[in-house]
Amino acid sequence: MSHRLAPLPSDAEWKQLEEYLIANGYNYDGTTTGNKIAKSMAADSGWESSPGEGVVGNTDYPEYRNKSGFTALPGGSRYGNGTFDFIGIYGKWWSSTRYDTNHAWHRGLGYYNSNVGRDGYLKAYGFSVRCVRD
């Protein structure tokens, strides 16, 4: 039996997930516009505390905490030199889509944010991964 590695989601697949969650009421306030889905994607423990309304690190809106079942953990990141930072503060996940030669797109959640962020980061950094079923 051969084993194939499951692929990383592309930037477009991450966008598709975000749009689905937003359109189907996973924003922390139940609305279906705007990107306020971080609380619904985040694990309900392990995150630093934050007082902002609807943010991942606040225990408000308990019915929306990890509502999607994604269970995003705040694994932080690994720098190119091998050091780790921001555990408990950020969760970041690579996509398979290049931003440019040295960068790739990622998605991120922060303890003080209600939205899912998107940015290009150096491929030398270490972020978490989520695979998609082929």
C-alpha positions in Angstrom: 0.0 0.0 0.0 1.4 3.4 -0.9 0.8 6.5 1.1 0.3 9.9 -0.5 0.8 13.1 1.5 -2.3 15.1 1.8 -1.9 18.5 0.1 -1.9 21.8 1.8 -4.9 24.0 1.0 -4.3 26.7 -1.6 -4.9 30.3 -1.0 -8.2 29.9 -2.9 -9.2 27.0 -0.8 -8.6 29.0 2.4 -10.7 31.8 0.9 -13.5 29.3 0.1 -13.5 28.2 3.7 -13.6 31.8 5.0 -16.5 32.7 2.6 -18.5 29.6 3.6 -18.1 30.3 7.3 -19.1 34.0 6.9 -22.1 33.3 4.7 -23.4 30.6 7.0 -23.4 32.7 10.2 -20.1 31.7 11.8 -19.2 35.4 12.6 -19.1 35.8 16.4 -22.1 38.1 16.2 -24.1 35.9 13.8 -23.9 38.3 10.9 -23.2 37.1 7.3 -20.9 39.8 6.1 -17.4 40.9 7.1 -14.7 38.6 8.4 -15.4 37.9 12.1 -14.9 34.1 12.1 -11.8 33.7 14.1 -13.6 32.8 17.4 -15.6 30.1 15.5 -12.3 28.6 14.2 -10.2 28.8 17.4 -9.9 26.2 20.1 -11.6 27.3 23.2 -8.4 27.0 25.3 -4.7 27.8 25.0 -5.1 31.4 23.8 -3.9 34.4 25.8 -6.7 36.5 27.3 -7.9 39.7 25.6 -10.8 42.0 26.5 -11.8 42.9 23.0 -15.4 42.0 21.9 -15.6 38.9 19.8 -11.8 38.3 19.8 -10.3 34.8 20.1 -8.8 35.5 23.6 -12.2 36.6 25.1 -14.6 34.1 26.5 -17.6 36.2 25.3 -20.1 34.7 22.8 -19.5 31.1 24.1 -21.8 29.6 21.6 -19.4 30.6 18.8 -16.2 29.4 20.4 -14.9 26.7 18.0 -18.3 26.5 16.4 -16.8 25.4 13.1 -14.9 22.5 14.7 -11.6 23.7 13.1 -10.0 23.9 16.6 -7.2 26.3 15.7 -4.4 26.2 18.3 -2.0 29.1 19.0 1.1 27.3 18.0 3.0 30.6 17.3 5.8 30.5 14.7 9.4 29.4 14.2 11.9 31.8 12.8 14.5 30.9 10.1 17.2 30.7 12.9 15.3 28.0 14.7 13.8 30.0 17.6 10.1 29.8 18.5 7.9 32.7 19.4 4.3 33.8 20.0 3.0 30.5 21.3 -0.4 31.3 22.9 -0.7 34.5 20.9 -0.9 33.5 17.3 -1.9 30.5 15.2 -0.6 30.6 11.6 -1.1 28.1 8.8 0.6 27.8 5.4 -1.1 27.6 2.1 0.4 25.9 -0.9 0.2 29.2 -2.9 3.4 31.2 -3.5 3.3 34.9 -2.9 6.6 35.3 -4.7 9.9 33.4 -5.0 10.7 33.6 -1.3 7.2 34.0 0.3 4.0 32.0 0.5 0.5 33.0 1.6 -0.7 32.1 5.1 -3.7 32.5 7.3 -3.5 33.6 10.8 -5.5 34.1 14.0 -4.4 36.2 16.9 -5.7 36.3 20.5 -6.7 39.9 20.1 -8.4 39.6 16.7 -11.9 38.6 15.6 -10.9 38.1 11.9 -8.8 35.6 10.1 -5.7 37.4 8.6 -3.9 36.8 5.3 -0.4 37.7 4.4 2.7 36.6 2.6 5.6 35.3 4.8 9.1 34.1 4.2 9.1 30.4 3.4 12.0 30.0 5.9 9.5 30.6 8.8 7.8 27.7 10.4 4.0 27.8 10.7 1.4 25.1 11.3 -0.2 23.2 8.5 -3.7 21.8 7.9 -4.1 19.3 5.1 -7.0 18.9 2.7 -8.5 15.5 1.7 -8.0 14.8 -1.9 
